[in-house]
Amino acid sequence: MGIADGQRRRSSSLRTQMFNKHLYDKYRGRTDDEIELEDINESKTFSGSDNNDKDDRDETSGNYAAEEDYEMEEYGSPDVSYSIITKILDTILDRRRTFHSKDGRHIPIILDHNAIEYKQAATKRDGHLIDERFNKPYCDNRITSSRYTFYSFLPRQLYAQFSKLANTYFFIVAVLQMIPGWSTTGTYTTIIPLCVFMGISMTREAWDDFRRHRLDKEENNKPVGVLVKDGNNDAQEVYTLPSSVVSSTAYLTKSAAAENNPPLNDDRNSSQGHFLDTHFNNFELLKNKYNVHIHQKKWEKLRVGDFVLLTQDDWVPADLLLLTCDGENSECFVETMALDGETNLKSKQPHPELNKLTKAASGLANINAQVTVEDPNIDLYNFEGNLELKNHRNDTIMKYPLGPDNVIYRGSILRNTQNVVGMVIFSGEETKIRMNALKNPRTKAPKLQRKINMIIVFMVFVVATISLFSYLGHVLHKKKYIDQNKAWYLFQADAGVAPTIMSFIIMYNTVIPLSLYVTMEIIKVVQSKMMEWDIDMYHAETNTPCESRTATILEELGQVSYIFSDKTGTLTDNKMIFRKFSLCGSSWLHNVDLGNSEDNFEDNRDNTNSLRLPPKAHNGSSIDVVSIGDQNVLDRLGFSDAPIEKGHRPSLDNFPKSRNSIEYKGNSSAIYTGRPSMRSLFGKDNSHLSKQASVISPSETFSENIKSSFDLIQFIQRYPTALFSQKAKFFFLSLALCHSCLPKKTHNESIGEDSIEYQSSSPDELALVTAARDLGYIVLNRNAQILTIKTFPDGFDGEAKLENYEILNYIDFNSQRKRMSVLVRMPNQPNQVLLICKGADNVIMERLHDRELAAKKMADICTSTKERKDAEAELVLQQRKSLERMVDEEAMARTSLRNSLSSVPRASLSLQAVRKSLSMKNSRTRDPEKQIDSIDQFLETVKKSDQEIGSVVNKSRKSLHKQQIEKYGPRISIDGTHFPNNNVPIDTRKEGLQHDYDTEILEHIGSDELILNEEYVIERTLQAIDEFSTEGLRTLVYAYKWIDIGQYENWNKRYHQAKTSLTDRKIKVDEAGAEIEDGLNLLGVTAIEDKLQDGVSEAIEKIRRAGIKMWMLTGDKRETAINIGYSCMLIKDYSTVVILTTTDENIISKMNAVSQEVDSGNIAHCVVVIDGATMAMFEGNPTYMSVFVELCTKTDSVICCRASPSQKALMVSNIRNTDPNLVTLAIGDGANDIAMIQSADIGVGIAGKEGLQASRVSDYSIGQFRFLLKLLFVHGRYNYIRTSKFMLCTFYKEITFYFTQLIYQRYTMFSGSSLYEPWSLSMFNTLFTSLPVLCIGMFEKDLKPMTLLTVPELYSYGRLSQGFNWLIFMEWVILATTNSLIITFLNVVMWGMSSLSDNTMYPLGLINFTAIVALINVKSQFVEMHNRNWLAFTSVVLSCGGWLVWCCALPILNNTDQIYDVAYGFYNHFGKDITFWCTSLVLALLPITLDIVYKTFKVMIWPSDSDIFAELEQKSDIRKKLELGAYSEMRQGWTWDKDPSTFTRYTDKVLSRPRTNSRASAKTHNSSIYSMSNGNVDHSSKKNFFGNSSKKSSERYEVLPSGKLIKRPSLKTQSSKDSIGGNITTKLTKKLKLPSRNVEDEDVNQIIQARLKDLE
């Protein structure tokens, strides 16, 4: 009952939007009203209608105050002043409110804008139609995806800036500072820098939003054709139609016109033998006779009521009411992939009555009607309105209902239709797709900022506390010394309470750095550029680099806990491919698309391979490729069986390219040129095809040794009369006959004369027809009921044969039937009719003639599959328990087995296990071989479950195979000397190789007895269906039936009566179809792959290992979403899939039961699947939604199908609100993903084939989903670590420095005197300590990218906030305070109490200053920074050296200072004292030494994951494994040919170095090979990697895929292992990044430099 009520309320809400009852009824408690449209036959006089309508419009538009009162009453705000304030705030903050009209939106359908009816509904000034809600013109078609407007930028940015607590704190301090008499440091020294820093941040945000505005402008300025009569337009130029459209629509021959468009009002032209076509698509007639022109308008200039002309493949610019189209049966097809994510084309039709009027040119030019539509709303799947047409016979108005099939929405693409005319009904921000977008996207702020704000609050408290403490100290000293006149020289003077307290606050307030946020902005700009410059995230095919549009949230890329992904275009490649099929019990792989790529592969096979390394040096010495023992690693990386050749770098050349005989146009059509693709494979060695298939599916290794379709075609052509060959040809013919594709010959000469364009509303149908074409059955033409098919009975090189097949009936597919049938009259069977039926496996199996046998076999297969999946799940649970025991039995006993899947984030179990293993082995021995074993153990632990599951699957299938052999016998006779078919004798003993081939093929096919054994065929077919489905392939079962002609004719009469029935037509048609679709014979099974983007499965697996939960939110149907879930490994074979639907009786109990099972640890892997209707039910019930969200946070993954854009955004918001510390990321490519992207903490757009809608509004855009790995695991982690360490180092240096001021106060009677000279004090943060924190914030890398990509478990460092939290911050505070105490007190003891030359404030301050500057620089650059390089040394030299120069120059700059004796103290007094310099040196080295000792002790006792892997990755053997693991993600950067630096070329010229490769030199001089803007990768040049001077021997060294030179393990002498001194020296050399003395251990950077020099 609750479900039905929820559906009814949702439907009611949508309908009441049309008549302004949404809010009206809501406030009155009425939710069950139904809209009663007037009866179709209800009529009234046209004049009366006009008058009434006019009166209504006058009443509405003439009394605007009444309309305002109505709106204010509706929102409960009758106060006028409140209304004005609300409008002002809405304008400033760019807020849009939803208003509703009283009875819908009335739009005249009139092309002539001078008509009276149009003028009455339009404004007098510009002629735009009036929006009755506001008495103003409808909004234009401009869309805005930017975050700010000119008016809203300043207030929203001020709010964003002052949400940073430090800015608020300094603003308060600045206000207090400007009070006269309170400040001792000046009046404007805080407010001016604060305004500058805030201005810089706001400027950067303004620039980012300006780029969004610029992208909006690109879309708003797109051109579109608009029909205009009598020159009523605001366009300036005439729209030029494509030449193909113009030439094909002016004049048609009689036969062509009769076939496509029956002539209307023909005007004969006897002289030419043609007739003038008067259809609307005769644009010359429209122009010359009716004065209707086609003008070009920008999208943003479109208005409601405009007539828009669309041609094939045009994007729909606004929401349009279809008027007419020239498609077959007045249908047009639109692709809504960017709108709702569905891949199938949708059929749209203009209303029949409206189409009758507008089909002719005269009717379109003179149409006068009116449409009433609903108000703008978010529902993509429902639409309601009515059409009012005048009946000229009796001058009455007829009303007709309009539905969603009569409108097309913005974001769609017109497909398979030449011309469409539509009228704009919703424009701009009121279109469906924009209504689903977030109107006021929030200003995103990083989660780290919340922690920083809390720390700033803490530091404000600290400042207030120490200020109060200092004031109390001042009061005590005043009473003791000043009031008693012991300090007689002060004359008992008192500054007052307020000035004294303010002096302390102002002196200590810089403990919170004023430049904190602006410095962070600078750091993030550099971090953004480093991401954009990463060549590994550059997609060369689309010339798309990574682009950062928001620098504010860069560190959150390293803290993601949830990823919400779209399916279509994000995970998939928008391409359906016929991948496998099963025939007569044997399965076959169709990999022609891989095979054709070998045309290029074979040509370069001798000089290219999958893993190429540098060519041999000319002196004969060479470096071999790494010795890889595991062949599985090579198979996974695509290095199947090609011999690895010496002398080549890894290359991208050899990866498969798409076929060139099929050109895909979207997912709705494909153009075929030439002969079948299979033809190109003949005459080649195609043994690689089956091996290449392992790349297709991760589950392929579990299958039997499957043969390719090439083997099948070769077998058929050699043995055409064999039984299996006959059945195979019949199956291929069925593929070519049973489909809904429309073949059309194209007239584009550049494609070829015999090119055919296949058009289909379903990409699955397109894949089947393409497969039939590949296999030699080409659908050539379709003329009325005749389908012409071209075949090649004598081979693909032989003469083709054309056969005509009469298509008698189509029984269409629908969601209830789940099948499609076609009845064909065969050319050689005049007395019989062939029925071919295809559909879902369960539907077809129950319609076989032996359905009882099929049902029994299905039950057996289901039982076997369940047992296998239970065994797999048990393995996973057992492995998880063993890992938990390995980590900590006592600790894990207190937690649930499924805690890793709960909403509370935790680290990886496998990573914790390897850490414990390493710690145990390190406690016993420091042998590096043990550590290598541990890392191997870790990598094996990660893959252990997959390997064991694979063994379970293999065992299960071997068991089935064994049972089949025992039951049916072997597939072929033992001697293999003959076919079971006696008509085809074969003597294969004459040729040994041919005998082996025939034996292998015959064993795969089986004997004739098995082929004719129906039980065997059904069992094997069901087994194949299970295998295909496990791999995520979409299966269709084919069956057939021969029908006598008499039986057919009797059925055809009943079927015709059902199709023409006026009542219950759909039910009767389905019943008639079910009558004939019975008693079928099983034919075969097809498996279609919804092709994933490259690397998607591997990326998702690594995302899972990183502890990130991934959801898939799509608008596609449930079956498709689940199939993709299996394909991309989002759903495992052993997963428990929980499907939630509106038909579940007690859905909340179901969710609670699953949640309890997950908590108890009885489910190995749980995936929840929910559709949009169920989610809509949850939206109206908070209890349901809360239980659902709780369940989702516990499961491994969630798949949401049939979800609208607003529902996607709602799901993201719900998860984001469950825990404010969790970071959510949404990724998509279409306009339907915009709301989801804006709702998530991080929005990532795929800038792909479907446009830039999502990319434009995203925070970051990439070219492929797989680039997400490096974006998160590498750059995300680096950005998080850099920002965290920058914050820690910043607060560390401030606390260390300014706490010395507090300590010094005890020696000044807490008078507020500063220890440091004012100029030096003001330059501390700017000149002397800014570079070290900037460098660590820009360039810190704790681990190598290959380590982070191979071991994604390390990502938990940021996800669990292990780099910046209260514990770590307090640790740094204690260290800083300790160092302040050590430096200050030792300074007083060593210098202040013992110096005879000068012990005043100035030398004490200089010593402190020197020690602190040295401490901060060394700690930041050498202790905390891992990748120490020349930047670190330069930073230290500039900062410390700059301070010494400053000390020397200060007496000249500040020679008037009398307090600190700057002019004479340094040169004349303490500067000459050696004690001063020794004290400075001791105070600089002592805290650094203590810090290093503490850090070393911490690493040895409590090493972090980063510490462990930082040591492991330095070892050559481990690095080799890490590089292989990250090769897929980093190969582009490793193989990209780089241009030598300008400095290198300049030095070569100066030193006159010889050029060994003049051609390469000329090329690099003329243009940079590294040209991202052009998207070029140069693989042609074969440069010498090591140079001619290289003395490295291939027997001693080997090269990793990255080009790193390492020693071979066999050459590592035992003495080096046993030598303690050698080990210590080596470790120190590596830790300090010092050059090695051993020439043979030359670093790879030097080798690369030598190589680059030789290029010239």
Secondary structure, DSSP 8 states (H G I E B T S, - for coil): -HHHHHHHHHHHHHHHTTTT-HHHHHHHT----------TT---BHHHHHHHHHHHHHHHHH-HHHHHHHHHHHTT---HHHHHHHHHHHHHHT-------SS-EEEEEES-TTSHHHHHHB-TTT--BEETTTTEE---S----SS--TTTHHHHHHHHHHTSHHHHHHHHHHHHHTSTTT-SS-SSTTHHHHHHHHHHHHHHHHHHHHHHHHHHHHHHT-EEEEEEETT-----EE----HHHHHHHSEE-HHHHHHHS--SS-EEETTTTEEE--BTT-HHHHHHHH-EEEEEEEGGG--TT-EEEEETT-B--SEEEEEEE-SGGG-EEEE-HHHH---S-EEE---HHHHHHHSBHHHHHH-EEEEEE----S-SS---EEEEEEETTTTEEEEEEE-GGGEE-TT-EEES-SEEEEEEEE-GGGSHHHHSS-SS------HHHHHHHHHHHHHHHHHHHHHHHHHHHHHHHIIIIITTTSSGGGTT----HHHHHHHHHHHHGGGS-TTHHHHHHHHHHHHHHHHHT-GGG-BTTTTB--EES--TTGGGGGSEEEEEE-STTTTEEEEEEEEEEEETTEEEE--HHHHHTHHHHHHTTTT--SS-B----TTS---EE-----HHHHHHHT--SS---TT-B--STTS----SSEEEETTTEEEE-SS-GGGGGTTS--THHHHHGGGT-TTGGGS---EEHHHHHHHHHHSTTSHHHHHHHHHHHHHHHS---EEEE---TTT-TT-EEEE-S-HHHHHHHHHHHHTT-EEEEEETTEEEEEE-TT-TTS--EEEEEEEEEEE---TTT-EEEEEEE-TT-TTEEEEEEEE-HHHHHTTBTTHHHHHHHHHHHHHHHHHHHHHHHHHHHHHHHHHHHHHHHHHHHTS-TTGGGSSS----HHHHHHHHHHHHHHHH---HHHHHHHHHHHHHHHHHHHHHHHHHHHHHHHHHHHHHHHHH--SS-SS--S-SSTTS---GGG-HHHHHHHHHHHHHH--HHHHH-HHHHHHHHHHHHHHHHHTT-EEEEEEEEEEEHHHHHHHHHHHHHHHT-SSSHHHHHHHHHHHHS-SBEEEEEEEEEEEE-TTHHHHHHHHHHTT-EEEEE-SS-HHHHHHHHHHTTSS-TT-EEEEE-TT-TTHHHHHHHHHHHHHHT--SSEEEEEEHHHHHHHHT-HHHHHHHHHHHHHSSEEEEES--HHHHHHHHHHHHHH-TT-EEEEEE-SGGGHHHHHHSSEEEEE-BTTBSHHHHHSSEEESSGGGHHIIIIIIIHHHHHHHHHHHHHHHHHHHHHHHHHHHHGGGTTT----SS-HHHHHHIIIIISHHHHHHHHHH--SS-HHHHHH-GGGGHHHHTT-SSSHHHHHHHHHHHHHHHHHHHHHHIIIIITT-SS--SHHHHHHHHHHHHHHHHHHIIIIIS-SS--HHHHHHHHHHHHHHHHHHHHHHHHTTT-TTTTHHHIIIIIGGG-HHHHHHHHHHHHHHHHHHHHHHHHHHHHS--HHHHHHHHTTSHHHHHHHHHHTHHHHHHHHH------HHHHHHHHHHT---S-HHHHHHHHHS-S-BTTTTB---S----SS-TT----TTTEEE-TT--EEE-GGGS-HHHHH-HHHHHHHHHHHHHT---S-GGG--HHHHHHHHHHHH-
